[in-house]
Amino acid sequence: MHEPSGQVLNEDAPWNSFDPRTYVETNYRCLTGEDARILEIVRDHFVGHFEHAGDDRSSLRGIDVGTGGNLYPALSLLPWCHEITLCDRAAPNVEWLKRQEWDALSEGGAWLWNQFWEILALRPPYRSIPQPRSRLGTAVRVEQGNLFDLPSGAWGIGTMFFVAESMSTSHEEFARAVRSFLHSLEPGAPFAAAFVEGSAGYHVGPETYPACRVSDTHVRACLRPYADSFEITLVDPSDPPFRDGYTGMIVACGRRNSRPAGPEDL
């Protein structure tokens, strides 16, 4: 892949130094207005998809791509899945995810992600799960893997939050990441993806990580060949914004189409 000079590619970023504990404390200790709105959008998309399909099954295999320290995308998959793969490239993230405790005895106000679950649980398919923490622990499989190497058509539902635009400065890698995510899903599979709009990069502890400046136009162009019935929602920054160097959030919800993968998708 030819890239202009000065680009920081995914393979160049210091992923082995990523600190998921600091990342979670910085970004998710308190529920922001942006994350609350994203949860509402994704929740309503998945509920609407399965209501329209007349199918409320909970037997799907789901995937959350590039989980890092963020568990709320996986929580959004919970009513529909008996198995959820949490896939991340960075070894520290994989180790952090494997160390999580899912003991039902720990249910209650102590779990950071309860505040996120409360937004999801405003709709019945989520509300009917009394112990989301232990249910998630039963469902999750943590895997270390590269987004670009995901198998085709392996999962029946998927999420990818703040990943494709937050791994390099390259628009080519951004587009390739979106393609790879969508091709990992079965034809017709529902998906939700979120992107940081206009990101200038970000810090986790002492480390700096690259980002690709994207808009809803970029997201639409990347989704259009591989998804149908998708909707884009722009979410304004919280007041005050949770960090400097971005202009908002982009939420894309839709359904994987049946277009066969070709050489251009490799």
C-alpha positions as CSV (number, residue, x, y, z in Angstrom):
1,M,0.0,0.0,0.0
2,H,1.4,3.4,-1.0
3,E,0.9,6.1,1.5
4,P,2.0,9.8,1.5
5,S,5.1,10.6,3.6
6,G,4.3,11.5,7.2
7,Q,1.5,9.0,7.5
8,V,1.4,6.9,10.7
9,L,0.0,3.5,9.8
10,N,-1.6,1.0,12.2
11,E,1.6,-1.1,12.4
12,D,3.6,2.0,13.5
13,A,1.5,2.8,16.6
14,P,2.7,1.8,20.0
15,W,-0.1,-0.7,20.7
16,N,2.0,-2.8,23.1
17,S,2.2,0.2,25.3
18,F,-1.6,0.8,25.4
19,D,-2.9,1.2,28.9
20,P,-6.6,0.1,29.0
21,R,-7.0,0.9,32.7
22,T,-6.1,4.6,32.1
23,Y,-8.2,4.6,28.9
24,V,-11.3,3.4,30.8
25,E,-10.8,5.8,33.7
26,T,-10.3,8.7,31.4
27,N,-13.2,8.0,29.0
28,Y,-15.8,5.8,30.7
29,R,-15.7,6.4,34.5
30,C,-18.6,8.8,34.0
31,L,-21.2,8.3,31.4
32,T,-21.1,11.3,28.9
33,G,-24.0,12.7,27.0
34,E,-22.4,11.5,23.8
35,D,-22.1,7.9,24.9
36,A,-25.7,8.0,26.3
37,R,-27.0,9.1,22.9
38,I,-24.9,6.5,21.0
39,L,-26.3,3.8,23.3
40,E,-29.8,4.9,22.5
41,I,-29.2,4.9,18.8
42,V,-27.6,1.5,18.8
43,R,-30.2,0.0,21.2
44,D,-33.1,1.2,19.0
45,H,-31.4,-0.1,15.8
46,F,-30.9,-3.6,17.1
47,V,-34.4,-3.8,18.7
48,G,-36.0,-2.5,15.5
49,H,-34.0,-4.9,13.3
50,F,-35.2,-7.9,15.2
51,E,-38.7,-6.7,15.6
52,H,-39.0,-6.1,11.9
53,A,-37.5,-9.5,11.2
54,G,-39.9,-11.1,13.6
55,D,-37.0,-12.8,15.2
56,D,-35.9,-12.3,18.8
57,R,-33.5,-15.2,18.9
58,S,-30.5,-15.1,21.3
59,S,-28.5,-17.7,19.4
60,L,-26.3,-15.5,17.3
61,R,-22.5,-15.4,17.3
62,G,-21.5,-11.7,17.6
63,I,-18.3,-9.8,17.4
64,D,-17.0,-6.5,18.8
65,V,-14.0,-5.4,16.9
66,G,-11.2,-3.5,18.6
67,T,-12.8,-3.7,22.0
68,G,-10.0,-2.1,24.0
69,G,-11.3,-1.2,27.4
70,N,-14.8,-0.3,26.2
71,L,-17.4,-3.0,27.1
72,Y,-20.6,-1.1,26.2
73,P,-20.7,-2.2,22.5
74,A,-20.6,-5.8,23.7
75,L,-23.4,-5.1,26.1
76,S,-25.5,-3.8,23.2
77,L,-25.2,-7.3,21.6
78,L,-26.2,-9.2,24.7
79,P,-29.9,-10.0,24.0
80,W,-29.1,-11.5,20.6
81,C,-26.0,-13.6,21.3
82,H,-25.0,-16.8,23.0
83,E,-21.4,-16.0,22.1
84,I,-19.6,-12.6,21.7
85,T,-16.0,-12.4,20.4
86,L,-14.1,-9.5,21.8
87,C,-11.3,-9.0,19.3
88,D,-8.3,-6.7,19.8
89,R,-4.8,-6.4,18.4
90,A,-3.1,-4.9,21.5
91,A,-1.7,-7.4,24.0
92,P,-2.4,-5.2,27.0
93,N,-6.1,-4.9,26.0
94,V,-6.4,-8.6,25.5
95,E,-4.9,-9.2,28.9
96,W,-7.1,-6.6,30.6
97,L,-10.2,-8.2,29.0
98,K,-9.2,-11.6,30.2
99,R,-8.7,-10.3,33.7
100,Q,-12.3,-9.0,34.0
101,E,-14.4,-10.5,36.8
102,W,-17.9,-11.6,35.8
103,D,-19.0,-13.1,39.1
104,A,-22.8,-12.6,39.5
105,L,-22.1,-12.0,43.2
106,S,-20.5,-8.7,42.1
107,E,-23.7,-7.4,40.5
108,G,-24.9,-4.1,41.8
109,G,-23.7,-0.5,41.9
110,A,-20.0,-1.2,41.9
111,W,-19.7,-2.2,38.3
112,L,-18.7,0.8,36.1
113,W,-20.8,-0.4,33.2
114,N,-24.1,-0.5,35.1
115,Q,-24.6,3.2,34.1
116,F,-24.3,2.2,30.5
117,W,-26.6,-0.8,30.9
118,E,-29.3,1.4,32.4
119,I,-29.6,3.2,29.0
120,L,-29.9,-0.1,27.2
121,A,-32.4,-1.6,29.7
122,L,-35.0,1.0,28.9
123,R,-36.1,-1.3,26.1
124,P,-37.6,-4.8,27.0
125,P,-35.1,-7.1,25.2
126,Y,-32.4,-5.7,27.5
127,R,-34.5,-5.2,30.5
128,S,-35.3,-8.9,30.6
129,I,-31.6,-9.7,31.4
130,P,-31.4,-9.4,35.2
131,Q,-27.6,-9.9,35.6
132,P,-25.9,-8.4,32.5
133,R,-22.4,-8.7,34.1
134,S,-22.5,-12.4,34.6
135,R,-24.4,-12.9,31.3
136,L,-21.7,-11.1,29.4
137,G,-19.0,-13.2,31.2
138,T,-20.8,-16.3,30.1
139,A,-20.9,-15.1,26.5
140,V,-17.6,-13.5,25.8
141,R,-14.6,-15.0,24.1
142,V,-11.5,-12.8,24.1
143,E,-9.2,-13.1,21.1
144,Q,-6.1,-11.3,20.0
145,G,-6.3,-10.6,16.3
146,N,-5.8,-8.0,13.5
147,L,-8.9,-6.3,12.1
148,F,-7.5,-6.7,8.6
149,D,-7.4,-10.5,9.0
150,L,-10.9,-11.2,10.1
151,P,-12.6,-14.2,8.4
152,S,-15.4,-13.5,6.0
153,G,-19.0,-14.1,7.0
154,A,-18.2,-15.5,10.4
155,W,-20.6,-13.6,12.7
156,G,-24.3,-12.9,12.7
157,I,-24.2,-9.4,14.3
158,G,-21.4,-7.0,15.0
159,T,-20.1,-3.7,16.5
160,M,-17.0,-1.6,15.9
161,F,-16.7,1.5,18.0
162,F,-14.0,4.2,17.7
163,V,-11.6,1.8,15.9
164,A,-11.2,2.4,12.1
165,E,-10.5,6.1,12.4
166,S,-8.4,5.7,15.6
167,M,-5.7,3.3,14.4
168,S,-3.7,5.3,11.8
169,T,-3.7,8.6,9.9
170,S,-4.5,6.8,6.6
171,H,-7.8,7.1,4.8
172,E,-6.9,4.0,2.9
173,E,-6.5,2.0,6.1
174,F,-9.7,3.5,7.4
175,A,-11.6,2.3,4.3
176,R,-9.9,-1.1,4.5
177,A,-10.9,-1.4,8.2
178,V,-14.6,-0.7,7.4
179,R,-14.6,-3.2,4.6
180,S,-12.9,-5.9,6.7
181,F,-15.4,-5.4,9.5
182,L,-18.4,-5.7,7.2
183,H,-17.0,-8.7,5.4
184,S,-16.7,-10.5,8.7
185,L,-20.5,-10.5,9.0
186,E,-23.0,-12.9,7.5
187,P,-25.2,-11.5,4.6
188,G,-28.0,-9.6,6.2
189,A,-26.4,-9.3,9.6
190,P,-27.2,-6.1,11.5
191,F,-24.3,-3.9,12.6
192,A,-23.5,-0.7,14.5
193,A,-20.3,1.3,14.2
194,A,-19.2,4.6,15.7
195,F,-16.5,6.9,14.7
196,V,-14.8,10.0,16.2
197,E,-15.5,12.8,13.7
198,G,-12.5,15.0,12.8
199,S,-10.2,13.4,15.3
200,A,-6.7,14.8,15.5
201,G,-5.3,11.9,17.5
202,Y,-5.4,11.1,21.2
203,H,-3.4,10.4,24.3
204,V,-3.5,7.4,26.6
205,G,-1.2,8.1,29.5
206,P,2.1,9.2,28.1
207,E,1.6,7.6,24.7
208,T,0.1,9.4,21.6
209,Y,-2.0,7.4,19.1
210,P,-2.8,8.4,15.6
211,A,-6.2,9.1,14.1
212,C,-7.6,9.7,10.6
213,R,-9.8,12.8,10.2
214,V,-13.1,11.5,8.9
215,S,-16.6,13.0,8.3
216,D,-20.0,11.4,7.6
217,T,-19.2,11.6,3.9
218,H,-16.2,9.3,4.4
219,V,-18.3,6.9,6.4
220,R,-21.1,6.8,3.8
221,A,-18.7,6.2,1.0
222,C,-17.0,3.3,2.8
223,L,-20.3,1.7,3.8
224,R,-22.3,2.0,0.6
225,P,-20.8,-0.9,-1.4
226,Y,-21.1,-3.4,1.5
227,A,-24.2,-2.4,3.4
228,D,-27.8,-1.6,2.7
229,S,-30.5,0.1,4.7
230,F,-27.9,2.0,6.8
231,E,-28.4,5.3,8.6
232,I,-25.9,7.8,9.8
233,T,-26.5,9.9,12.9
234,L,-24.2,12.8,14.0
235,V,-23.8,13.3,17.7
236,D,-22.6,16.7,19.0
237,P,-19.8,16.8,21.5
238,S,-20.7,16.9,25.2
239,D,-20.5,20.3,27.0
240,P,-17.7,20.3,27.9
241,P,-16.2,17.9,25.3
242,F,-14.6,14.8,26.9
243,R,-11.3,15.7,25.2
244,D,-9.7,18.2,22.8
245,G,-9.2,17.5,19.1
246,Y,-12.5,16.2,17.6
247,T,-15.8,17.7,16.3
248,G,-18.4,15.0,17.3
249,M,-19.4,11.4,16.9
250,I,-20.7,9.5,13.8
251,V,-23.0,6.5,14.4
252,A,-23.7,4.2,11.5
253,C,-26.3,1.5,11.9
254,G,-27.4,-0.9,9.1
255,R,-27.4,-4.3,7.7
256,R,-24.6,-6.2,5.8
257,N,-25.6,-6.8,2.2
258,S,-25.0,-9.9,0.2
259,R,-22.2,-8.6,-2.1
260,P,-19.6,-11.3,-2.4
261,A,-16.1,-10.4,-1.4
262,G,-13.6,-9.7,-4.2
263,P,-9.9,-9.2,-4.6
264,E,-10.3,-5.5,-3.8
265,D,-11.5,-6.4,-0.3
266,L,-8.3,-8.2,0.7
